[in-house]
Amino acid sequence: MMDGGYVWLLLAVVLAGAELAVPGVFLVFVAIAAAITGALSLIFPDLTLPVELVVFGAWSVVATLIGRRWYRDYPVDTADPMLNDRAARLIGQDVIVVEPIVGGSGRVRIGDGEWSAHGPDLPVGSRVRIVGVSGTGVTVALAD
């Protein structure tokens, strides 16, 4: 039968590998706890399973708290901060009015779809710039 320390180390490797398959960063901290537990189990072979579980639980909490604090204090910079905010990515785009904006409401073409638009009265074909997004509508202003 496999020694308990090696089982913990194997669990650490499996958890670290699973971290690559799931979004976010969490399993790596549990993997660290499993690796520490495995190392302690190999150093102190007389540790019983209940003690190993307590060590694993304690190190899981400690590693997670340290990791959360680290990511809060040192956030990951990205080249595209609006990557997952599709609405915010629309702001600043120039689009064409496809249904006249009359009384503050009309439609514009964004990509291959049409969106309701709010802004100054403008005829079809006018080039406008998106200045805001609210739900399924955009706020536009006449482009320069």
Backbone as numpy.savetxt, mean C-alpha at the origin, in Angstrom:
# Nx Ny Nz CAx CAy CAz Cx Cy Cz
13.45 -37.66 14.05 12.61 -36.48 14.05 13.50 -35.24 14.05
13.00 -34.19 13.44 13.74 -32.95 13.31 13.78 -32.20 14.65
14.94 -31.65 14.98 15.10 -30.88 16.22 14.23 -29.63 16.16
13.67 -29.24 17.32 12.77 -28.09 17.38 13.37 -26.80 16.86
14.67 -26.61 17.09 15.33 -25.40 16.61 15.31 -25.29 15.10
15.50 -26.42 14.44 15.48 -26.42 12.98 14.06 -26.20 12.44
13.07 -26.67 13.18 11.68 -26.43 12.78 11.39 -24.93 12.83
11.86 -24.26 13.89 11.65 -22.81 14.00 12.38 -22.07 12.87
13.59 -22.51 12.56 14.33 -21.86 11.47 13.65 -22.09 10.13
13.12 -23.30 9.94 12.37 -23.58 8.71 11.13 -22.70 8.64
10.44 -22.55 9.77 9.27 -21.68 9.82 9.66 -20.24 9.48
10.82 -19.80 9.96 11.29 -18.45 9.66 11.50 -18.26 8.16
12.08 -19.27 7.51 12.31 -19.19 6.06 10.98 -19.18 5.31
10.04 -20.02 5.73 8.72 -20.07 5.08 8.00 -18.73 5.24
8.03 -18.16 6.44 7.38 -16.87 6.67 8.04 -15.76 5.87
9.36 -15.76 5.81 10.06 -14.75 5.01 9.71 -14.90 3.53
9.59 -16.12 3.05 9.18 -16.34 1.67 7.75 -15.91 1.43
6.88 -16.16 2.40 5.48 -15.75 2.26 5.35 -14.23 2.24
6.27 -13.54 2.90 6.25 -12.07 2.90 6.34 -11.53 1.48
7.05 -12.25 0.62 7.19 -11.81 -0.77 5.89 -11.94 -1.54
5.00 -12.82 -1.09 3.77 -13.10 -1.83 2.58 -12.27 -1.35
2.68 -11.66 -0.18 1.54 -10.91 0.35 1.88 -9.43 0.39
0.87 -8.57 0.25 1.15 -7.13 0.29 1.45 -6.67 1.72
2.16 -5.57 1.80 2.47 -5.02 3.11 3.73 -5.63 3.70
4.01 -5.22 4.92 5.19 -5.72 5.62 4.74 -6.14 7.01
4.60 -7.42 7.23 4.24 -7.92 8.55 4.92 -9.25 8.84
4.81 -10.17 7.90 5.33 -11.52 8.15 6.83 -11.54 8.40
7.54 -10.54 7.91 8.99 -10.52 8.13 9.30 -10.40 9.62
8.46 -9.68 10.36 8.70 -9.53 11.80 8.42 -10.83 12.54
7.41 -11.55 12.10 7.12 -12.85 12.69 8.23 -13.84 12.30
8.76 -13.71 11.09 9.88 -14.56 10.66 11.11 -14.30 11.52
11.35 -13.03 11.84 12.48 -12.70 12.72 12.30 -13.36 14.08
11.08 -13.31 14.61 10.79 -13.94 15.90 11.02 -15.45 15.83
10.60 -16.07 14.73 10.81 -17.52 14.58 12.30 -17.84 14.49
13.06 -17.00 13.80 14.51 -17.24 13.68 15.19 -17.10 15.05
14.79 -16.10 15.81 15.36 -15.93 17.16 15.01 -17.12 18.03
13.75 -17.56 17.95 13.32 -18.72 18.73 14.10 -19.96 18.32
14.30 -20.14 17.03 15.07 -21.29 16.54 16.50 -21.26 17.03
17.12 -20.07 16.97 18.50 -19.95 17.43 18.60 -20.25 18.93
17.66 -19.70 19.71 17.67 -19.96 21.15 17.42 -21.44 21.45
16.57 -22.07 20.65 16.28 -23.48 20.84 17.50 -24.35 20.54
18.30 -23.93 19.57 19.52 -24.67 19.26 20.61 -24.42 20.31
20.66 -23.19 20.82 21.66 -22.86 21.85 21.31 -23.53 23.18
20.02 -23.51 23.50 19.53 -24.12 24.76 18.59 -25.27 24.42
19.12 -26.46 24.14 18.29 -27.58 23.68 17.28 -28.10 24.71
17.41 -27.68 25.96 16.47 -28.16 26.99 15.19 -27.33 27.05
15.05 -26.32 26.18 13.82 -25.52 26.19 12.63 -26.39 25.81
11.56 -26.27 26.55 10.35 -27.04 26.24 9.51 -26.26 25.23
8.58 -26.95 24.61 7.73 -26.31 23.61 6.95 -25.13 24.20
6.35 -25.25 25.40 5.65 -24.07 25.94 6.57 -22.86 26.11
7.80 -23.09 26.53 8.75 -21.97 26.68 9.09 -21.40 25.30
9.29 -22.27 24.32 9.57 -21.80 22.96 8.41 -20.96 22.43
7.18 -21.39 22.70 6.02 -20.62 22.24 5.94 -19.25 22.90
6.27 -19.19 24.19 6.28 -17.90 24.90 7.37 -17.00 24.31
8.55 -17.57 24.07 9.64 -16.80 23.47 9.23 -16.29 22.09
8.62 -17.17 21.30 8.17 -16.78 19.97 7.13 -15.66 20.04
6.16 -15.80 20.92 5.13 -14.77 21.07 5.71 -13.44 21.50
6.62 -13.49 22.48 7.22 -12.25 22.97 8.05 -11.57 21.88
8.87 -12.35 21.17 9.68 -11.76 20.11 8.83 -11.30 18.93
7.71 -11.94 18.69 6.80 -11.47 17.63 6.28 -10.08 17.96
5.87 -9.89 19.20 5.37 -8.58 19.63 6.49 -7.54 19.56
7.65 -7.87 20.09 8.78 -6.93 20.10 9.18 -6.56 18.67
9.35 -7.55 17.81 9.77 -7.29 16.43 8.73 -6.47 15.69
7.45 -6.76 15.90 6.39 -6.00 15.22 6.36 -4.56 15.71
6.49 -4.34 17.00 6.50 -2.97 17.53 7.70 -2.18 17.02
8.86 -2.82 17.00 10.06 -2.15 16.47 9.87 -1.84 14.99
9.34 -2.80 14.24 9.11 -2.59 12.81 8.11 -1.49 12.52
7.02 -1.45 13.27 6.02 -0.39 13.07 6.62 0.98 13.37
7.39 1.05 14.43 8.02 2.33 14.76 9.02 2.73 13.68
9.78 1.78 13.19 10.76 2.06 12.14 10.07 2.63 10.91
9.01 2.00 10.45 8.31 2.47 9.25 7.59 3.78 9.48
7.20 4.07 10.73 6.60 5.36 11.02 7.66 6.46 10.99
8.83 6.19 11.56 9.89 7.19 11.63 10.66 7.35 10.33
10.74 6.29 9.54 11.48 6.31 8.28 10.59 5.77 7.16
9.60 6.57 6.73 8.69 6.07 5.69 9.43 5.83 4.38
8.91 4.91 3.61 9.51 4.55 2.33 9.15 5.62 1.31
10.17 6.25 0.72 9.93 7.25 -0.32 9.62 6.53 -1.62
8.79 7.17 -2.42 8.44 6.58 -3.70 8.58 7.62 -4.79
8.90 7.18 -5.98 9.02 8.10 -7.10 7.64 8.57 -7.57
6.60 7.85 -7.20 5.24 8.18 -7.63 4.31 8.12 -6.42
4.23 9.21 -5.63 3.42 9.16 -4.40 1.93 8.96 -4.64
1.45 9.21 -5.86 0.02 9.04 -6.14 -0.26 7.73 -6.88
0.65 6.77 -6.77 0.53 5.52 -7.51 -0.82 4.85 -7.31
-1.30 4.77 -6.10 -2.56 4.08 -5.83 -3.72 5.03 -5.61
-3.58 6.28 -6.02 -4.65 7.27 -5.90 -5.01 7.74 -7.31
-5.81 6.93 -8.00 -6.12 7.22 -9.40 -6.79 8.56 -9.58
-7.65 8.95 -8.65 -8.33 10.23 -8.77 -7.33 11.38 -8.71
-6.39 11.33 -7.79 -5.40 12.40 -7.67 -4.51 12.46 -8.90
-4.30 11.35 -9.56 -3.47 11.33 -10.76 -4.12 12.08 -11.92
-5.44 12.24 -11.87 -6.14 12.95 -12.94 -5.90 14.46 -12.88
-5.66 14.98 -11.69 -5.51 16.43 -11.52 -4.31 16.91 -12.34
-4.56 17.96 -13.12 -3.53 18.53 -13.97 -3.59 18.05 -15.40
-4.37 17.01 -15.69 -4.48 16.51 -17.06 -5.35 17.45 -17.89
-4.97 17.62 -19.15 -5.80 18.36 -20.09 -6.71 17.38 -20.81
-8.00 17.72 -20.87 -8.99 16.86 -21.51 -9.89 17.71 -22.40
-10.73 17.05 -23.17 -11.61 17.73 -24.12 -13.06 17.61 -23.67
-13.80 18.71 -23.79 -15.23 18.72 -23.47 -15.96 17.99 -24.60
-16.75 16.96 -24.26 -17.50 16.20 -25.28 -19.00 16.48 -25.20
-19.45 17.04 -24.12 -20.84 17.47 -23.97 -20.75 18.85 -23.34
-21.37 19.87 -23.95 -21.15 21.23 -23.47 -21.39 21.38 -21.96
-20.55 22.19 -21.35 -20.73 22.49 -19.93 -21.66 23.69 -19.87
-22.88 23.43 -19.42 -23.92 24.45 -19.34 -24.45 24.46 -17.91
-24.51 25.63 -17.33 -24.99 25.72 -15.96 -24.06 25.02 -14.98
-22.78 24.89 -15.37 -21.80 24.29 -14.48 -21.63 22.79 -14.63
-22.44 22.14 -15.50 -22.34 20.68 -15.65 -22.23 20.29 -17.12
-21.40 19.28 -17.39 -21.23 18.75 -18.73 -20.45 17.45 -18.64
-19.80 17.07 -19.76 -19.01 15.83 -19.76 -17.70 16.07 -20.50
-16.66 15.36 -20.03 -15.35 15.43 -20.67 -14.86 14.02 -20.96
-13.96 13.90 -21.93 -13.36 12.60 -22.25 -12.03 12.50 -21.50
-11.94 11.44 -20.69 -10.70 11.14 -19.97 -10.30 9.73 -20.39
-9.19 9.65 -21.09 -8.76 8.35 -21.61 -9.77 7.85 -22.61
-10.33 6.66 -22.38 -11.32 6.11 -23.30 -12.73 6.19 -22.73
-12.93 6.99 -21.70 -14.25 7.11 -21.09 -14.68 8.55 -20.96
-15.94 8.72 -20.61 -16.48 10.05 -20.39 -16.82 10.22 -18.92
-16.50 11.37 -18.38 -16.77 11.69 -16.99 -17.64 12.93 -16.92
-18.48 13.01 -15.89 -19.21 14.25 -15.69 -18.22 15.29 -15.20
-18.47 16.53 -15.64 -17.55 17.61 -15.32 -18.32 18.81 -14.79
-17.68 19.53 -13.91 -18.25 20.76 -13.35 -17.24 21.87 -13.58
-17.74 23.01 -14.03 -16.86 24.13 -14.29 -17.60 25.22 -15.04
-16.85 26.17 -15.60 -17.48 27.27 -16.33 -18.14 26.78 -17.62
-19.14 27.51 -18.08 -19.82 27.14 -19.33 -18.82 27.15 -20.48
-18.76 26.02 -21.20 -17.82 25.86 -22.31 -18.46 25.01 -23.40
-18.13 25.28 -24.68 -18.69 24.48 -25.77 -17.93 23.17 -25.96
-18.53 22.28 -26.77 -17.88 21.01 -27.13 -16.57 21.32 -27.84
-15.54 20.54 -27.54 -14.24 20.70 -28.17 -13.28 21.58 -27.40
-13.75 22.22 -26.35 -12.86 23.08 -25.55 -11.85 22.22 -24.80
-10.63 22.73 -24.72 -9.59 22.03 -23.95 -9.63 22.59 -22.53
-9.80 21.68 -21.58 -9.88 22.07 -20.17 -8.87 21.28 -19.36
-8.56 21.80 -18.19 -7.62 21.13 -17.27 -8.39 20.69 -16.04
-8.14 19.46 -15.61 -8.79 18.94 -14.40 -8.11 19.58 -13.19
-8.93 20.21 -12.33 -8.39 20.87 -11.14 -8.85 20.20 -9.85
-9.78 19.26 -9.97 -10.25 18.56 -8.78 -11.06 17.34 -9.17
-11.18 16.41 -8.24 -11.95 15.19 -8.45 -12.84 14.98 -7.24
-14.12 14.67 -7.50 -15.05 14.40 -6.42 -15.94 13.24 -6.84
-15.72 12.08 -6.26 -16.51 10.91 -6.61 -16.27 10.52 -8.05
-17.34 10.52 -8.85 -17.22 10.14 -10.27 -17.21 11.36 -11.18
-17.04 12.53 -10.62 -17.00 13.74 -11.42 -15.69 14.49 -11.22
-15.40 15.34 -12.20 -14.19 16.16 -12.12 -14.57 17.63 -12.18
-13.74 18.45 -11.60 -13.89 19.90 -11.70 -12.84 20.37 -12.67
-13.27 21.20 -13.64 -12.36 21.62 -14.70 -12.29 23.14 -14.77
-11.20 23.60 -15.38 -11.01 25.01 -15.68 -10.44 25.09 -17.08
-10.65 26.21 -17.74 -10.14 26.39 -19.09 -8.62 26.26 -19.08
-8.10 25.41 -19.97 -6.65 25.21 -20.05 -6.00 26.41 -20.70
-4.76 26.66 -20.34 -4.03 27.81 -20.91 -3.74 27.61 -22.37
